[in-house]
Amino acid sequence: MQVKTLSVNVVNTTDMPVLELGSCGEAVKFLQMLLVAYGFLTRDFISDEFNGRTELSVKNFQTVHRLCVDGIVASETWQKLAEVAAEPHN
């Protein structure tokens, strides 16, 4: 599976859906690709299903970034995902 270049608009993170265990769809796949890009998930776990592996990866991301660790991707987690995407990388 080829991972496309991702673009996260910091301003529009409020338009992102709340994702949690059992969620499905393109937003889940997008989240998983971000988690792969940030080193919290491996490519072989990309799908369109928010499963236990995705939940664990989200919790790890939330822990590292000092967010509420609940495994749910709501506005605060989407905002942090966008901020991390906007950070300069060497």
C-alpha positions in Angstrom: 0.0 0.0 0.0 1.4 3.4 -1.0 1.0 6.2 1.6 0.2 9.5 -0.1 1.5 12.8 1.0 -0.7 14.1 3.8 -1.9 17.6 4.4 -3.5 18.7 7.6 -5.1 22.1 7.8 -4.7 23.3 11.4 -7.7 25.6 11.0 -10.1 22.9 9.9 -9.4 20.3 12.5 -12.8 21.1 14.1 -14.4 19.6 10.9 -12.9 16.2 11.6 -15.1 13.5 12.9 -14.7 12.0 16.4 -13.1 8.6 15.9 -13.0 5.8 18.4 -12.9 2.0 18.6 -15.3 0.7 16.0 -15.3 3.7 13.7 -14.7 3.1 10.0 -14.0 5.1 6.9 -11.5 7.3 5.1 -11.0 9.5 8.2 -9.8 6.4 10.1 -7.4 5.6 7.3 -6.1 9.2 7.3 -5.6 9.0 11.0 -3.7 5.8 10.7 -1.5 7.3 8.0 -0.7 10.2 10.3 0.1 7.7 13.1 2.5 5.9 10.7 4.2 9.1 9.7 4.7 10.0 13.4 6.0 6.5 14.2 3.1 5.4 16.4 1.8 2.7 14.0 3.3 0.5 11.2 2.1 0.5 7.6 0.8 -3.0 7.8 -2.0 -1.8 10.2 -3.5 0.8 7.8 -7.1 0.0 7.0 -10.3 1.9 7.3 -11.2 0.3 10.7 -10.4 1.8 14.1 -9.4 -1.3 15.8 -7.5 -2.1 19.0 -4.1 -1.5 17.4 -5.2 2.0 16.3 -6.6 2.7 19.7 -3.3 1.7 21.4 -1.4 3.9 18.9 -3.7 6.9 19.6 -3.3 6.4 23.4 0.5 6.3 22.9 0.3 9.6 20.8 -1.9 11.2 23.5 0.5 10.1 26.3 3.6 11.5 24.5 1.8 14.8 23.8 0.3 15.1 27.2 -3.3 14.9 26.1 -6.2 13.2 27.8 -5.4 9.5 27.3 -8.7 8.0 26.2 -8.0 6.5 22.8 -10.6 8.8 21.3 -9.7 11.2 18.5 -11.7 14.3 19.2 -10.9 18.0 18.6 -8.0 18.2 21.0 -6.2 15.1 19.5 -6.9 16.3 15.9 -5.5 19.7 16.8 -2.3 18.1 18.2 -2.0 15.8 15.1 -2.2 19.0 12.9 0.4 20.8 15.0 2.8 18.0 14.8 2.3 17.8 11.0 3.1 21.6 10.8 6.3 21.3 12.8 9.5 21.5 10.8 11.3 18.2 10.4 15.0 17.7 9.7 
